[in-house]
Amino acid sequence: MATMHSAEFWRTTESGKIQCELCPHHCVLAEKKTGLCGVRRVVDGRLTAAGYGLLSSLHNDPIEKKPLYHFHPGSEIFSIGGWGCNFACSFCQNWQISQAVNAQAQSFRPDEIIQAARDQHSPGIAYTYNEPLINYEFVRDCAQLARRAGLFNVLVTNGFVEEKPAADLLPYIDALNIDIKSMDEAFYKQQCRGALAPVLRFARQAAEGCHVEITNLLIPGLNDSEEQVGRLSAWVAANLGRNTPLHLSAYHPEFKMDLPATPPAVLERALARCRRDLDYVYIGNVLSSAGQDTLCPQCAGKLIARQGYAVHIVGISNQACRQCGRPADVLM
């Protein structure tokens, strides 16, 4: 029988129900009920982390697939994913695991994850594929062990979490890719069953001590106008810094959404707009020669050349541009 793991960040309401305080949904749950995430459940009057250690996938990935382009470029990272999500995006690209929970999935202990990462000769662990923060306790326990073992920790997240849990976890996290889906609150409510403001708050909080990159999935007609992408790039520049990498990703029809895939031309227009505000803007999830390489903002010299997941560091020496000497804004 699987071990029952206690959850953190909850309280008992006056009516005797349990209110989860991990994410801004603040689900109020009766006995045996599960939160919107699918993995936090009330058992015997207490909130449990029912998804603790249940994994849907674990294997090495190029770190650029997270995507992280300015953190150990060209390396592979041991990547694990669980089940469930606290969003229900109509366009989810990983809906098979995010919108389902397999309670019979293989379960792992944190020490087994650390050993598996070492066996794969990975420099770190990425918590990814589904939303890792709903499995907060498992991610935290893994991240603490990984840090002690000399491995780095990467979160790929929707950023929908409260400040206190984030503050307790972020000291163990080295890098994040945070998905900002739109700068429109209505988009989050209608398409994701979520909210924008907590995500922006978390992004600012994470950037105080971690390396942060941002992803925006562009969906034709919903969040891809020049005005919308301009609001995002301007916000990132003002709040996270103009040297924060932004990844503009192509949408493909998945889950409940059947709109046509994002044309490369839409991404290239968004790329040009966002480069007014940001030094590093990239295009992903589509075949395009634009927005792949890392260029020096000062002299336009090529720092990192990319073709798919083939990565070549060609213009960085001593953490600076080999051509003009400007700091490269890349953690090697």
TILUMDREN-364836 format. One record per residue (C-alpha): residue number from 1; residue in three letters; chain; z, x negated, y negated. Coordinates in steps of 0.5 Angstrom, whole numbers, plus 2048, in hexadecimal, padded with zeros to 3 digits. Layout:
BEGIN
pt seke NUM&domar ALA&tidren A&zz Z&xx X&yy Y
...
// end
This chain:
BEGIN
pt seke 1&domar MET&tidren A&zz 800&xx 800&yy 800
pt seke 2&domar ALA&tidren A&zz 7FE&xx 7FD&yy 7F9
pt seke 3&domar THR&tidren A&zz 804&xx 7FB&yy 7F5
pt seke 4&domar MET&tidren A&zz 805&xx 800&yy 7EF
pt seke 5&domar HIS&tidren A&zz 805&xx 7FC&yy 7E8
pt seke 6&domar SER&tidren A&zz 809&xx 7FF&yy 7E2
pt seke 7&domar ALA&tidren A&zz 805&xx 800&yy 7DC
pt seke 8&domar GLU&tidren A&zz 807&xx 7FE&yy 7D5
pt seke 9&domar PHE&tidren A&zz 806&xx 801&yy 7CE
pt seke 10&domar TRP&tidren A&zz 808&xx 808&yy 7D0
pt seke 11&domar ARG&tidren A&zz 80E&xx 80D&yy 7CE
pt seke 12&domar THR&tidren A&zz 811&xx 814&yy 7D0
pt seke 13&domar THR&tidren A&zz 810&xx 81A&yy 7CC
pt seke 14&domar GLU&tidren A&zz 815&xx 81F&yy 7CA
pt seke 15&domar SER&tidren A&zz 811&xx 824&yy 7CF
pt seke 16&domar GLY&tidren A&zz 812&xx 81F&yy 7D5
pt seke 17&domar LYS&tidren A&zz 80B&xx 81C&yy 7D5
pt seke 18&domar ILE&tidren A&zz 809&xx 815&yy 7D5
pt seke 19&domar GLN&tidren A&zz 805&xx 813&yy 7CF
pt seke 20&domar CYS&tidren A&zz 801&xx 80C&yy 7CF
pt seke 21&domar GLU&tidren A&zz 801&xx 808&yy 7C9
pt seke 22&domar LEU&tidren A&zz 7FC&xx 802&yy 7CC
pt seke 23&domar CYS&tidren A&zz 7F6&xx 805&yy 7C8
pt seke 24&domar PRO&tidren A&zz 7F5&xx 80A&yy 7C2
pt seke 25&domar HIS&tidren A&zz 7F3&xx 810&yy 7C7
pt seke 26&domar HIS&tidren A&zz 7FB&xx 810&yy 7C8
pt seke 27&domar CYS&tidren A&zz 7FA&xx 815&yy 7CE
pt seke 28&domar VAL&tidren A&zz 800&xx 819&yy 7D0
pt seke 29&domar LEU&tidren A&zz 800&xx 81A&yy 7D7
pt seke 30&domar ALA&tidren A&zz 804&xx 81E&yy 7DC
pt seke 31&domar GLU&tidren A&zz 806&xx 81C&yy 7E3
pt seke 32&domar LYS&tidren A&zz 800&xx 819&yy 7E8
pt seke 33&domar LYS&tidren A&zz 7FB&xx 81A&yy 7E2
pt seke 34&domar THR&tidren A&zz 7F7&xx 814&yy 7DF
pt seke 35&domar GLY&tidren A&zz 7F5&xx 812&yy 7D8
pt seke 36&domar LEU&tidren A&zz 7EE&xx 812&yy 7D6
pt seke 37&domar CYS&tidren A&zz 7ED&xx 80B&yy 7D8
pt seke 38&domar GLY&tidren A&zz 7EE&xx 80D&yy 7E0
pt seke 39&domar VAL&tidren A&zz 7F3&xx 808&yy 7E1
pt seke 40&domar ARG&tidren A&zz 7F9&xx 809&yy 7DE
pt seke 41&domar ARG&tidren A&zz 7FD&xx 80F&yy 7E2
pt seke 42&domar VAL&tidren A&zz 804&xx 812&yy 7E2
pt seke 43&domar VAL&tidren A&zz 808&xx 811&yy 7E8
pt seke 44&domar ASP&tidren A&zz 80F&xx 813&yy 7E9
pt seke 45&domar GLY&tidren A&zz 810&xx 814&yy 7E1
pt seke 46&domar ARG&tidren A&zz 80D&xx 80D&yy 7E0
pt seke 47&domar LEU&tidren A&zz 806&xx 80B&yy 7DD
pt seke 48&domar THR&tidren A&zz 803&xx 806&yy 7E2
pt seke 49&domar ALA&tidren A&zz 7FD&xx 801&yy 7E2
pt seke 50&domar ALA&tidren A&zz 7FA&xx 804&yy 7E8
pt seke 51&domar GLY&tidren A&zz 7F4&xx 800&yy 7E7
pt seke 52&domar TYR&tidren A&zz 7F8&xx 7F9&yy 7E7
pt seke 53&domar GLY&tidren A&zz 7F3&xx 7F4&yy 7EB
pt seke 54&domar LEU&tidren A&zz 7EE&xx 7F9&yy 7ED
pt seke 55&domar LEU&tidren A&zz 7E7&xx 7F6&yy 7EC
pt seke 56&domar SER&tidren A&zz 7E0&xx 7F8&yy 7EC
pt seke 57&domar SER&tidren A&zz 7DD&xx 7F1&yy 7EB
pt seke 58&domar LEU&tidren A&zz 7DF&xx 7EA&yy 7EB
pt seke 59&domar HIS&tidren A&zz 7DA&xx 7E4&yy 7EA
pt seke 60&domar ASN&tidren A&zz 7D7&xx 7DE&yy 7E6
pt seke 61&domar ASP&tidren A&zz 7D3&xx 7E0&yy 7E0
pt seke 62&domar PRO&tidren A&zz 7D0&xx 7DC&yy 7DA
pt seke 63&domar ILE&tidren A&zz 7D4&xx 7DD&yy 7D5
pt seke 64&domar GLU&tidren A&zz 7CE&xx 7DF&yy 7D0
pt seke 65&domar LYS&tidren A&zz 7CE&xx 7E5&yy 7D4
pt seke 66&domar LYS&tidren A&zz 7D5&xx 7E8&yy 7D2
pt seke 67&domar PRO&tidren A&zz 7D2&xx 7E7&yy 7CC
pt seke 68&domar LEU&tidren A&zz 7D5&xx 7E0&yy 7C9
pt seke 69&domar TYR&tidren A&zz 7D0&xx 7DB&yy 7C6
pt seke 70&domar HIS&tidren A&zz 7D5&xx 7D7&yy 7C2
pt seke 71&domar PHE&tidren A&zz 7DB&xx 7D6&yy 7C8
pt seke 72&domar HIS&tidren A&zz 7D9&xx 7D1&yy 7CD
pt seke 73&domar PRO&tidren A&zz 7D2&xx 7D2&yy 7CD
pt seke 74&domar GLY&tidren A&zz 7CE&xx 7D1&yy 7D3
pt seke 75&domar SER&tidren A&zz 7D4&xx 7D1&yy 7D8
pt seke 76&domar GLU&tidren A&zz 7D5&xx 7D6&yy 7DD
pt seke 77&domar ILE&tidren A&zz 7DC&xx 7DB&yy 7DD
pt seke 78&domar PHE&tidren A&zz 7DF&xx 7DE&yy 7E3
pt seke 79&domar SER&tidren A&zz 7DF&xx 7E6&yy 7E1
pt seke 80&domar ILE&tidren A&zz 7E3&xx 7EB&yy 7E4
pt seke 81&domar GLY&tidren A&zz 7E2&xx 7F3&yy 7E2
pt seke 82&domar GLY&tidren A&zz 7E6&xx 7F9&yy 7E4
pt seke 83&domar TRP&tidren A&zz 7E5&xx 800&yy 7E4
pt seke 84&domar GLY&tidren A&zz 7E6&xx 806&yy 7DF
pt seke 85&domar CYS&tidren A&zz 7E5&xx 806&yy 7D7
pt seke 86&domar ASN&tidren A&zz 7E9&xx 809&yy 7D1
pt seke 87&domar PHE&tidren A&zz 7E2&xx 80B&yy 7CE
pt seke 88&domar ALA&tidren A&zz 7DD&xx 810&yy 7D1
pt seke 89&domar CYS&tidren A&zz 7D7&xx 80D&yy 7CE
pt seke 90&domar SER&tidren A&zz 7D1&xx 811&yy 7CF
pt seke 91&domar PHE&tidren A&zz 7CC&xx 80B&yy 7D0
pt seke 92&domar CYS&tidren A&zz 7D1&xx 807&yy 7D4
pt seke 93&domar GLN&tidren A&zz 7CD&xx 801&yy 7D7
pt seke 94&domar ASN&tidren A&zz 7D3&xx 800&yy 7DC
pt seke 95&domar TRP&tidren A&zz 7D4&xx 807&yy 7DE
pt seke 96&domar GLN&tidren A&zz 7D5&xx 806&yy 7E5
pt seke 97&domar ILE&tidren A&zz 7DB&xx 803&yy 7E4
pt seke 98&domar SER&tidren A&zz 7DE&xx 805&yy 7DD
pt seke 99&domar GLN&tidren A&zz 7DD&xx 80C&yy 7DF
pt seke 100&domar ALA&tidren A&zz 7E0&xx 80C&yy 7E6
pt seke 101&domar VAL&tidren A&zz 7E6&xx 809&yy 7E9
pt seke 102&domar ASN&tidren A&zz 7E6&xx 807&yy 7F0
pt seke 103&domar ALA&tidren A&zz 7ED&xx 807&yy 7F3
pt seke 104&domar GLN&tidren A&zz 7EB&xx 804&yy 7F9
pt seke 105&domar ALA&tidren A&zz 7E8&xx 7FE&yy 7F6
pt seke 106&domar GLN&tidren A&zz 7EA&xx 7F7&yy 7F8
pt seke 107&domar SER&tidren A&zz 7F1&xx 7F5&yy 7F4
pt seke 108&domar PHE&tidren A&zz 7F2&xx 7EE&yy 7F2
pt seke 109&domar ARG&tidren A&zz 7F8&xx 7EA&yy 7EF
pt seke 110&domar PRO&tidren A&zz 7F8&xx 7E6&yy 7E9
pt seke 111&domar ASP&tidren A&zz 7F9&xx 7DF&yy 7ED
pt seke 112&domar GLU&tidren A&zz 7F3&xx 7E1&yy 7F1
pt seke 113&domar ILE&tidren A&zz 7EF&xx 7E2&yy 7EB
pt seke 114&domar ILE&tidren A&zz 7F1&xx 7DB&yy 7E8
pt seke 115&domar GLN&tidren A&zz 7F0&xx 7D8&yy 7EF
pt seke 116&domar ALA&tidren A&zz 7E9&xx 7DB&yy 7EF
pt seke 117&domar ALA&tidren A&zz 7E7&xx 7D9&yy 7E8
pt seke 118&domar ARG&tidren A&zz 7E9&xx 7D2&yy 7EB
pt seke 119&domar ASP&tidren A&zz 7E5&xx 7D2&yy 7F1
pt seke 120&domar GLN&tidren A&zz 7DF&xx 7D4&yy 7ED
pt seke 121&domar HIS&tidren A&zz 7E0&xx 7CE&yy 7E8
pt seke 122&domar SER&tidren A&zz 7E0&xx 7D3&yy 7E2
pt seke 123&domar PRO&tidren A&zz 7E4&xx 7D0&yy 7DC
pt seke 124&domar GLY&tidren A&zz 7E7&xx 7D7&yy 7DB
pt seke 125&domar ILE&tidren A&zz 7E7&xx 7DF&yy 7DC
pt seke 126&domar ALA&tidren A&zz 7E3&xx 7E5&yy 7D9
pt seke 127&domar TYR&tidren A&zz 7E6&xx 7EC&yy 7D9
pt seke 128&domar THR&tidren A&zz 7E0&xx 7F0&yy 7D9
pt seke 129&domar TYR&tidren A&zz 7DB&xx 7F5&yy 7DC
pt seke 130&domar ASN&tidren A&zz 7DF&xx 7FB&yy 7DB
pt seke 131&domar GLU&tidren A&zz 7E5&xx 7FC&yy 7D5
pt seke 132&domar PRO&tidren A&zz 7EA&xx 7F6&yy 7D7
pt seke 133&domar LEU&tidren A&zz 7EF&xx 7F8&yy 7D2
pt seke 134&domar ILE&tidren A&zz 7F1&xx 7FF&yy 7D6
pt seke 135&domar ASN&tidren A&zz 7F3&xx 7FA&yy 7DC
pt seke 136&domar TYR&tidren A&zz 7F8&xx 7F7&yy 7D7
pt seke 137&domar GLU&tidren A&zz 7FD&xx 7F4&yy 7DB
pt seke 138&domar PHE&tidren A&zz 7F8&xx 7F1&yy 7E0
pt seke 139&domar VAL&tidren A&zz 7F4&xx 7EE&yy 7DB
pt seke 140&domar ARG&tidren A&zz 7FB&xx 7EB&yy 7D7
pt seke 141&domar ASP&tidren A&zz 7FE&xx 7E8&yy 7DE
pt seke 142&domar CYS&tidren A&zz 7F7&xx 7E5&yy 7E0
pt seke 143&domar ALA&tidren A&zz 7F6&xx 7E2&yy 7D9
pt seke 144&domar GLN&tidren A&zz 7FD&xx 7DF&yy 7D9
pt seke 145&domar LEU&tidren A&zz 7FC&xx 7DC&yy 7DF
pt seke 146&domar ALA&tidren A&zz 7F5&xx 7D9&yy 7DD
pt seke 147&domar ARG&tidren A&zz 7F8&xx 7D6&yy 7D7
pt seke 148&domar ARG&tidren A&zz 7FD&xx 7D3&yy 7DB
pt seke 149&domar ALA&tidren A&zz 7F8&xx 7D0&yy 7DF
pt seke 150&domar GLY&tidren A&zz 7F4&xx 7CD&yy 7DA
pt seke 151&domar LEU&tidren A&zz 7EE&xx 7D3&yy 7DA
pt seke 152&domar PHE&tidren A&zz 7EC&xx 7D7&yy 7D4
pt seke 153&domar ASN&tidren A&zz 7EC&xx 7DE&yy 7D3
pt seke 154&domar VAL&tidren A&zz 7E6&xx 7E3&yy 7D1
pt seke 155&domar LEU&tidren A&zz 7E6&xx 7EA&yy 7CF
pt seke 156&domar VAL&tidren A&zz 7E0&xx 7EF&yy 7CF
pt seke 157&domar THR&tidren A&zz 7E3&xx 7F5&yy 7CC
pt seke 158&domar ASN&tidren A&zz 7E2&xx 7FB&yy 7C8
pt seke 159&domar GLY&tidren A&zz 7E8&xx 7F9&yy 7C4
pt seke 160&domar PHE&tidren A&zz 7EB&xx 800&yy 7C4
pt seke 161&domar VAL&tidren A&zz 7F2&xx 7FE&yy 7C5
pt seke 162&domar GLU&tidren A&zz 7F9&xx 7FF&yy 7C1
pt seke 163&domar GLU&tidren A&zz 7FB&xx 7F9&yy 7BD
pt seke 164&domar LYS&tidren A&zz 802&xx 7F7&yy 7C1
pt seke 165&domar PRO&tidren A&zz 7FE&xx 7F7&yy 7C8
pt seke 166&domar ALA&tidren A&zz 7F9&xx 7F2&yy 7C4
pt seke 167&domar ALA&tidren A&zz 7FE&xx 7EE&yy 7C1
pt seke 168&domar ASP&tidren A&zz 801&xx 7ED&yy 7C7
pt seke 169&domar LEU&tidren A&zz 7FB&xx 7EB&yy 7CB
pt seke 170&domar LEU&tidren A&zz 7F7&xx 7E7&yy 7C6
pt seke 171&domar PRO&tidren A&zz 7FB&xx 7E1&yy 7C6
pt seke 172&domar TYR&tidren A&zz 7F8&xx 7E0&yy 7CD
pt seke 173&domar ILE&tidren A&zz 7F1&xx 7E1&yy 7CB
pt seke 174&domar ASP&tidren A&zz 7EC&xx 7DC&yy 7C9
pt seke 175&domar ALA&tidren A&zz 7E6&xx 7E0&yy 7C7
pt seke 176&domar LEU&tidren A&zz 7E3&xx 7E7&yy 7C7
pt seke 177&domar ASN&tidren A&zz 7DD&xx 7EB&yy 7C7
pt seke 178&domar ILE&tidren A&zz 7DF&xx 7F2&yy 7C3
pt seke 179&domar ASP&tidren A&zz 7DA&xx 7F7&yy 7C3
pt seke 180&domar ILE&tidren A&zz 7D9&xx 7FB&yy 7BD
pt seke 181&domar LYS&tidren A&zz 7D5&xx 801&yy 7BF
pt seke 182&domar SER&tidren A&zz 7D4&xx 803&yy 7B8
pt seke 183&domar MET&tidren A&zz 7D7&xx 803&yy 7B1
pt seke 184&domar ASP&tidren A&zz 7D7&xx 80B&yy 7B1
pt seke 185&domar GLU&tidren A&zz 7DD&xx 80F&yy 7B3
pt seke 186&domar ALA&tidren A&zz 7D9&xx 815&yy 7B5
pt seke 187&domar PHE&tidren A&zz 7D5&xx 810&yy 7BA
pt seke 188&domar TYR&tidren A&zz 7DB&xx 80E&yy 7BE
pt seke 189&domar LYS&tidren A&zz 7DE&xx 815&yy 7BE
pt seke 190&domar GLN&tidren A&zz 7D7&xx 818&yy 7C0
pt seke 191&domar GLN&tidren A&zz 7D5&xx 813&yy 7C5
pt seke 192&domar CYS&tidren A&zz 7DB&xx 80F&yy 7C7
pt seke 193&domar ARG&tidren A&zz 7E1&xx 814&yy 7C7
pt seke 194&domar GLY&tidren A&zz 7E4&xx 80E&yy 7C3
pt seke 195&domar ALA&tidren A&zz 7E5&xx 80C&yy 7BC
pt seke 196&domar LEU&tidren A&zz 7E3&xx 806&yy 7B7
pt seke 197&domar ALA&tidren A&zz 7E9&xx 805&yy 7B3
pt seke 198&domar PRO&tidren A&zz 7ED&xx 802&yy 7B9
pt seke 199&domar VAL&tidren A&zz 7E7&xx 7FD&yy 7BB
pt seke 200&domar LEU&tidren A&zz 7E6&xx 7FA&yy 7B4
pt seke 201&domar ARG&tidren A&zz 7EE&xx 7F9&yy 7B4
pt seke 202&domar PHE&tidren A&zz 7EE&xx 7F6&yy 7BA
pt seke 203&domar ALA&tidren A&zz 7E8&xx 7F1&yy 7B9
pt seke 204&domar ARG&tidren A&zz 7EC&xx 7EF&yy 7B2
pt seke 205&domar GLN&tidren A&zz 7F2&xx 7EE&yy 7B6
pt seke 206&domar ALA&tidren A&zz 7EE&xx 7EA&yy 7BC
pt seke 207&domar ALA&tidren A&zz 7EB&xx 7E6&yy 7B7
pt seke 208&domar GLU&tidren A&zz 7F1&xx 7E3&yy 7B4
pt seke 209&domar GLY&tidren A&zz 7F2&xx 7DE&yy 7BA
pt seke 210&domar CYS&tidren A&zz 7EC&xx 7DF&yy 7BF
pt seke 211&domar HIS&tidren A&zz 7E5&xx 7DD&yy 7BF
pt seke 212&domar VAL&tidren A&zz 7E1&xx 7E4&yy 7BE
pt seke 213&domar GLU&tidren A&zz 7DA&xx 7E6&yy 7BF
pt seke 214&domar ILE&tidren A&zz 7D8&xx 7EE&yy 7BE
pt seke 215&domar THR&tidren A&zz 7D3&xx 7F2&yy 7C1
pt seke 216&domar ASN&tidren A&zz 7CF&xx 7F8&yy 7BF
pt seke 217&domar LEU&tidren A&zz 7CB&xx 7FC&yy 7C4
pt seke 218&domar LEU&tidren A&zz 7C5&xx 7FF&yy 7BF
pt seke 219&domar ILE&tidren A&zz 7C3&xx 806&yy 7C2
pt seke 220&domar PRO&tidren A&zz 7BC&xx 809&yy 7BE
pt seke 221&domar GLY&tidren A&zz 7BE&xx 80E&yy 7B9
pt seke 222&domar LEU&tidren A&zz 7C5&xx 80E&yy 7BA
pt seke 223&domar ASN&tidren A&zz 7C8&xx 807&yy 7B7
pt seke 224&domar ASP&tidren A&zz 7C2&xx 803&yy 7B6
pt seke 225&domar SER&tidren A&zz 7C0&xx 804&yy 7AF
pt seke 226&domar GLU&tidren A&zz 7C0&xx 7FF&yy 7AA
pt seke 227&domar GLU&tidren A&zz 7C6&xx 802&yy 7A6
pt seke 228&domar GLN&tidren A&zz 7CA&xx 802&yy 7AC
pt seke 229&domar VAL&tidren A&zz 7C9&xx 7FB&yy 7AF
pt seke 230&domar GLY&tidren A&zz 7CA&xx 7F9&yy 7A8
pt seke 231&domar ARG&tidren A&zz 7D1&xx 7FC&yy 7A7
pt seke 232&domar LEU&tidren A&zz 7D3&xx 7F8&yy 7AE
pt seke 233&domar SER&tidren A&zz 7D0&xx 7F1&yy 7AC
pt seke 234&domar ALA&tidren A&zz 7D4&xx 7F2&yy 7A5
pt seke 235&domar TRP&tidren A&zz 7DA&xx 7F4&yy 7A8
pt seke 236&domar VAL&tidren A&zz 7DA&xx 7EF&yy 7AD
pt seke 237&domar ALA&tidren A&zz 7D9&xx 7EA&yy 7A7
pt seke 238&domar ALA&tidren A&zz 7DE&xx 7EC&yy 7A3
pt seke 239&domar ASN&tidren A&zz 7E3&xx 7ED&yy 7A8
pt seke 240&domar LEU&tidren A&zz 7E2&xx 7E8&yy 7AE
pt seke 241&domar GLY&tidren A&zz 7DE&xx 7E3&yy 7AA
pt seke 242&domar ARG&tidren A&zz 7D6&xx 7E2&yy 7A9
pt seke 243&domar ASN&tidren A&zz 7D6&xx 7DD&yy 7AF
pt seke 244&domar THR&tidren A&zz 7D8&xx 7E2&yy 7B4
pt seke 245&domar PRO&tidren A&zz 7D3&xx 7E3&yy 7B9
pt seke 246&domar LEU&tidren A&zz 7D0&xx 7EA&yy 7B9
pt seke 247&domar HIS&tidren A&zz 7CC&xx 7EC&yy 7BF
pt seke 248&domar LEU&tidren A&zz 7C7&xx 7F2&yy 7BF
pt seke 249&domar SER&tidren A&zz 7C6&xx 7F4&yy 7C5
pt seke 250&domar ALA&tidren A&zz 7C0&xx 7F9&yy 7C8
pt seke 251&domar TYR&tidren A&zz 7C2&xx 800&yy 7CB
pt seke 252&domar HIS&tidren A&zz 7BF&xx 802&yy 7D1
pt seke 253&domar PRO&tidren A&zz 7BF&xx 809&yy 7D4
pt seke 254&domar GLU&tidren A&zz 7C6&xx 80A&yy 7D8
pt seke 255&domar PHE&tidren A&zz 7CB&xx 80F&yy 7DA
pt seke 256&domar LYS&tidren A&zz 7CA&xx 815&yy 7D6
pt seke 257&domar MET&tidren A&zz 7C5&xx 813&yy 7D1
pt seke 258&domar ASP&tidren A&zz 7BE&xx 813&yy 7D2
pt seke 259&domar LEU&tidren A&zz 7BB&xx 810&yy 7CB
pt seke 260&domar PRO&tidren A&zz 7B6&xx 80B&yy 7CC
pt seke 261&domar ALA&tidren A&zz 7B8&xx 804&yy 7CC
pt seke 262&domar THR&tidren A&zz 7B9&xx 800&yy 7C5
pt seke 263&domar PRO&tidren A&zz 7B2&xx 7FD&yy 7C3
pt seke 264&domar PRO&tidren A&zz 7B2&xx 7F5&yy 7C2
pt seke 265&domar ALA&tidren A&zz 7B0&xx 7F7&yy 7BB
pt seke 266&domar VAL&tidren A&zz 7B6&xx 7FB&yy 7B9
pt seke 267&domar LEU&tidren A&zz 7BA&xx 7F5&yy 7BB
pt seke 268&domar GLU&tidren A&zz 7B6&xx 7F0&yy 7B7
pt seke 269&domar ARG&tidren A&zz 7B7&xx 7F4&yy 7B1
pt seke 270&domar ALA&tidren A&zz 7BE&xx 7F5&yy 7B2
pt seke 271&domar LEU&tidren A&zz 7BF&xx 7ED&yy 7B3
pt seke 272&domar ALA&tidren A&zz 7BB&xx 7EC&yy 7AC
pt seke 273&domar ARG&tidren A&zz 7C0&xx 7F1&yy 7A9
pt seke 274&domar CYS&tidren A&zz 7C6&xx 7EE&yy 7AC
pt seke 275&domar ARG&tidren A&zz 7C4&xx 7E7&yy 7AA
pt seke 276&domar ARG&tidren A&zz 7C5&xx 7E9&yy 7A3
pt seke 277&domar ASP&tidren A&zz 7CD&xx 7E9&yy 7A4
pt seke 278&domar LEU&tidren A&zz 7CE&xx 7E4&yy 7AB
pt seke 279&domar ASP&tidren A&zz 7CC&xx 7DD&yy 7AD
pt seke 280&domar TYR&tidren A&zz 7CB&xx 7DF&yy 7B4
pt seke 281&domar VAL&tidren A&zz 7C8&xx 7E5&yy 7B6
pt seke 282&domar TYR&tidren A&zz 7C5&xx 7E6&yy 7BD
pt seke 283&domar ILE&tidren A&zz 7C0&xx 7EB&yy 7C1
pt seke 284&domar GLY&tidren A&zz 7C2&xx 7EC&yy 7C9
pt seke 285&domar ASN&tidren A&zz 7C0&xx 7F1&yy 7CF
pt seke 286&domar VAL&tidren A&zz 7B9&xx 7F1&yy 7CD
pt seke 287&domar LEU&tidren A&zz 7B3&xx 7EC&yy 7CD
pt seke 288&domar SER&tidren A&zz 7B2&xx 7E9&yy 7C6
pt seke 289&domar SER&tidren A&zz 7B1&xx 7E2&yy 7C4
pt seke 290&domar ALA&tidren A&zz 7B5&xx 7E4&yy 7BE
pt seke 291&domar GLY&tidren A&zz 7BD&xx 7E3&yy 7BD
pt seke 292&domar GLN&tidren A&zz 7BE&xx 7DE&yy 7C3
pt seke 293&domar ASP&tidren A&zz 7BF&xx 7D7&yy 7C0
pt seke 294&domar THR&tidren A&zz 7C5&xx 7D5&yy 7BC
pt seke 295&domar LEU&tidren A&zz 7C3&xx 7D2&yy 7B5
pt seke 296&domar CYS&tidren A&zz 7C7&xx 7CE&yy 7B0
pt seke 297&domar PRO&tidren A&zz 7C8&xx 7D3&yy 7AA
pt seke 298&domar GLN&tidren A&zz 7C7&xx 7CD&yy 7A5
pt seke 299&domar CYS&tidren A&zz 7C1&xx 7C9&yy 7A8
pt seke 300&domar ALA&tidren A&zz 7BE&xx 7CE&yy 7AD
pt seke 301&domar GLY&tidren A&zz 7BE&xx 7C9&yy 7B2
pt seke 302&domar LYS&tidren A&zz 7BE&xx 7CB&yy 7B9
pt seke 303&domar LEU&tidren A&zz 7C5&xx 7CA&yy 7BC
pt seke 304&domar ILE&tidren A&zz 7C5&xx 7CE&yy 7C3
pt seke 305&domar ALA&tidren A&zz 7BE&xx 7D0&yy 7C6
pt seke 306&domar ARG&tidren A&zz 7BE&xx 7D6&yy 7CB
pt seke 307&domar GLN&tidren A&zz 7B9&xx 7D9&yy 7CF
pt seke 308&domar GLY&tidren A&zz 7BC&xx 7DF&yy 7D3
pt seke 309&domar TYR&tidren A&zz 7C3&xx 7DB&yy 7D6
pt seke 310&domar ALA&tidren A&zz 7C0&xx 7D4&yy 7D6
pt seke 311&domar VAL&tidren A&zz 7C4&xx 7D1&yy 7D0
pt seke 312&domar HIS&tidren A&zz 7C3&xx 7CA&yy 7CD
pt seke 313&domar ILE&tidren A&zz 7C7&xx 7C7&yy 7C8
pt seke 314&domar VAL&tidren A&zz 7C2&xx 7C3&yy 7C4
pt seke 315&domar GLY&tidren A&zz 7C5&xx 7C2&yy 7BD
pt seke 316&domar ILE&tidren A&zz 7CC&xx 7C2&yy 7BD
pt seke 317&domar SER&tidren A&zz 7D0&xx 7BB&yy 7BD
pt seke 318&domar ASN&tidren A&zz 7D7&xx 7BA&yy 7BC
pt seke 319&domar GLN&tidren A&zz 7D8&xx 7C2&yy 7BB
pt seke 320&domar ALA&tidren A&zz 7D3&xx 7C1&yy 7B5
pt seke 321&domar CYS&tidren A&zz 7CC&xx 7C2&yy 7B4
pt seke 322&domar ARG&tidren A&zz 7C8&xx 7BC&yy 7B5
pt seke 323&domar GLN&tidren A&zz 7C3&xx 7BD&yy 7B0
pt seke 324&domar CYS&tidren A&zz 7C8&xx 7BE&yy 7AA
pt seke 325&domar GLY&tidren A&zz 7CF&xx 7BD&yy 7AC
pt seke 326&domar ARG&tidren A&zz 7D1&xx 7C5&yy 7AB
pt seke 327&domar PRO&tidren A&zz 7D7&xx 7C7&yy 7B0
pt seke 328&domar ALA&tidren A&zz 7D3&xx 7CB&yy 7B5
pt seke 329&domar ASP&tidren A&zz 7D8&xx 7D1&yy 7B6
pt seke 330&domar VAL&tidren A&zz 7D7&xx 7D0&yy 7BE
pt seke 331&domar LEU&tidren A&zz 7DD&xx 7CE&yy 7C2
pt seke 332&domar MET&tidren A&zz 7DB&xx 7CA&yy 7C8
// end
